[in-house]
Amino acid sequence: MPSTSPALFVNILPLMSGGPDPTKQSSSYQRFENRLFCGYWPPVVGINHDLVDCVIEHYVTPEEALPIEESMVMCVGTLKVLAKTATAPLIVRVKTLSLQCFPGDVSADSYEDHCPLPSHAQISVTGIVDRTQTLPQGESDMAWPSYELNLHVYDGGKQSLPLTLWILIPPTRRWAKTPLPRQNALVNVVGQIIGVKEDCSHLAVEQQAFDYINTRGTESATDASSNQQQSPAVTPTKRRRWNAYQVGASPQLSTRRGPAATFNARESPSSSFSSARVVSVEQMMPSHEGESFEASSPLPESETEPGSTM
């Protein structure tokens, strides 16, 4: 099922004409007509790079000043329904999230000199790949590989309507080894609007960033990934000293200070300590000729315990 994620829209463009939205009762709802810049050189085969009509819908808050016609603005919003009329094959509607006007006197001739030039509209969309189109050998460098991307956009209410974009992959070194995505893959695409596809009137978007979200329902994510599937890497865990002190395990002492300073799990702690102490004493005692010291030798008869019979 196509994605219903919002299609983000960012662009710098002049507000050509507009005013209060006649379909709304409040004057805070503003509606401006504009045109999206889609110039591209050299032109891409099969793409119409003429200006695309655009309608910007903006709600003015009480703390915000009303936008002025012919002012240059920075628009951030979401794509809405793409309408078609008899005069215009495609009209882009944008519901703004923020609208910032560049300061200055709009009526002055030097106003445009202090503002950035209109740029291509940047969009970020999430959708499902439909059909792809590869290039035969010997094709022109300006005929780019492409694919259709299906998604849903909201029309301002609770209803969502389908939208199809035509994504083009430029023949650059960045995408030279990137194959076309398989059908039914859920992907996220970031790019810029460069025109309208001539045969189907879909918005043409030049791909600038691409990422897979879900490949379930496809044989593989790409043509080349079927032979490159690997198990996920396991992050090695660093063993620390306190990992050894687990329930039911005997702790171990460091052996750097003595050769017998360790616990034996089969021996009692008292026997371990006594044996370690005896060995240490034997090593520390000086050696005497003809004499030996045994820690386990019995006591002399003169030193027997009190109460015992002589």
N, C-alpha and C positions, 0 to 999 in steps of 0.2 A: 504494500500500500504506500502511496507517495507520502513523503514527509510533510508535516504541517509546521515545521520550524519557521520562524519569521525570516524573511529575506531582507537583510540589512542593506541600506543604501546610503552612500556617502558621496557628496559632490559639491563642487564650487561652481555656481552659475548665477547669472543675473535674473532678478525678478522682472520679467518683461511687463506684465500687466496683471491686475487683479484687484481684489477687495473683499468685502464680506461675502461669505458663501450664501447664495440665494436659497439653498435647500435647508438652511439652518435658521432657527429663530433668533439666536444670539449673534450679535456682531463680533463676538470674540472668535468665531470660526472664519478664518480667512482662506481664500482660494486664489492661487496665482498660476498663471499659464507661462510656461517656459519651453525651452528647447534644449535637448541634451546634445552636447558636442560629441560627435562620433568620427571625427576625421582620423584617417590612418593612411600612412604612406610607406611603401607602395600598397595599393589596395589589395585586399584579400579576395580571391576568386569566389564568386557566389554570394558576396556580402555587399549590401547597400550601405554606404557610409554617410548618407545624408543625415541632416539633423532629425532627431526623433522628438515628437511633441510630448510634453510632460506637464502634468498638473500636480501642483504641490498643495496639500491641504494642511493648514497649520492652525493650532488653537493658541490664541494669545492670552496669557495669564494677566491678572490685574497689575502685577509688578513689571510687566514687559511692555515696551513701546511697540506701536504698530509698525510692521515692516513697510518700507517705502518702495514704490515702483522704481525700476531701473537701478536699484541698489544691488551690489554684489553680496551674496550670502554664502555661508557654509551650512549646508543642509545635511542632517543625519536623520534617517527615517527608515521606514519599512515599505516594501513594494506592496501594492494592492492590486485590484483588478486591472488587467490590461484591456482597454476598450478599443473598439474599431468603429470608424465612421466612414461615410462616403468620401470625405475629403482626405482623411488621414488613415492609412492602413493600420497604424498602431499608435496608441496613446498610453504612456506610462503614468500611472497614478502613484503618488508617494504620500504617505502619512508621516508627518515629521515627528521626531522625538526631540529635536532641538533645531533652532534656526537662529544663526548668529549673523548679523549684518556687519559688514566692514565699515568702520567710521569714516566720515567725510561728507562733504557737500556733494550730493548726487547731481545737482545742476551744474557743477563746475566741470569745465572741459578736462581738467587734470585729475578728475576723480579716478578714472580707470588706470591712470599711470601709477597710482599708489595701491592698486589692488592686484591680486594674482589673476592670471589669465584663466578662463574657463578650462576645465579639465574633464577627462573621461570620468563617468560615474563608476565608482567602485561598489561592488556588491559582494555579499557573502551569503551563499545559499547551501541548503542541505536537501538532497533529493535522491531519487533512484534512477540509475542509468537505464535508458531504454535501448535504442538502436545506435550502433556505431558506424562510422564511415572511414575506411582506410583509403590510402592513396595508391593507385597503381604506379608501377615503375615508369619513369620518364615524365611524370607530372610536373607542373610548374612549381617553383619554390613557394609561390604565394597561394597554393592550394593546400590548406592545412588539414591534417586529420582531425576528426571531430566526433562528437557524440551528443545525443539528446539527454536532457536531464529533466525528469518529471518531478514536480513538487506541488504543494498546495499553499495558497496565500489567503489571508483573511481580507474580507471586503469592508472591514470596519465594524461588523457585527459578530454574531456567533457563527455565521456561515463561512466556510472556506471554499475557494474555487480553485480548479486545477490551473497550473501554469507550466509551460514547457519552454526551456531555454536551450539554445544551441551553443554548446561549449566547444571552442576551437583551441587546439594545442599548437602553439607557435613552433616552427622548426628551428629551435635554438639548442645549444649544447646542454642546457638544463634538462630538456625533455627528450633528448636524443635516445636515451635508453629506457624511457618510460613507455610501456605498451598501453594500448587503450584498455579501459576497464571493461570487465565482463558485464553482461546485462543483469539486471536485478540487484546490483551491488548498491548499498547505501553509502554515499560519499558526501563530503563537504568540499565545496569549490569556492575559491576567492578569485575574482578577476575584475576586468573592466569592460563596460559596454562599448563595443566598437561599431554597432550598426544593427541591421535587420537582415535576416536570411531572405534571399529573394524569392525562393519558391514556396515558402511556408509562413513568412511573416513572423518568425520567432526572433526574439532578441538574441543577438550574437554576442557572446562573451568570450574574451580572450583569457585563457586560464593562466593564472599567476601563482596559485597555490592549490594543492590537492591533497586530500587525506581520506583514507577508508574509515568508515564508521562500523559497518557490518557487512560481511560477505556471506551471510547465511542464505541459502537458496541458490548459490552459484557454485559451479564446480571448483573454481579457484578465483582469487581476486583479479588476477591478470593472466595473460597468455603465458607468461614466463614464470609465474609463481607456483605452478603446479609441480614443478621439479625442484623447487627451492624451499619446500615446507620443512621446517626443522622444529624440533621440540623446543619449548621455551627454556631459556637459560635459567638455571637455578642459582640464586645468589648464595655464595658460601657464607656460612655462619662462623664467626670468630669464637673459638673456644676460650673461655675464661676460667679463672681458678675456681670461682664459686659454682661452676657447673658440675664439678666433681662431688660437691657435698649434696648429694641427693638422698632421698629417703631410702634407707636400707643399705646404703653404701658406706664403707669404712673410709674415713678421711685419711689422707696421706700427708706426712710431714716432709719437709724439704730434706734432701740428703746431702746438702752442700757442707754442713758442719760436721758430719760424722758418717761413717760407713754403715752404721746399723741404726739409724734414726728413723725407721719406718715402721708402720703398723702392719701386722699380718692379720688378714681377715679371719683365719682359722684359729689364731691364738687369742687368749684373753689380753686385755690391755695391761694388766699387772705383769704377766710373764714377759710381754714384749718390752716393757720398760726395764724390768730387772735384767733381762738378757742384754739389752743395749747398754745398761750401766756396767755390767760385769766386763763386757768386751772393752769398754772405754777404760776401765781401771787396769786391765791387763796391759793395755797399750801404754798407759801412763806410768806403771810401776817399773823401776829399773830392774834389770836382769842380774841375778846373783849365781855364782858358780855352785853347782851341786844342790841348789834349792829351787823349789817350784812352788807356786801358789795356786791352789785350787779353791775356787769359790764355793764349790759344792762339797768339800771335805768335811767330815763330822768334827764336832767339837772335842777337845781333849776330855779324859775322864775326870780330871780335876775341876773342870768347868761345867759339870753337868748341872742340870736344873735343880733347884732346891727341892727338897722333899723326896728325892730319889735315893735309893739304898746304895751304899758304897760297896 
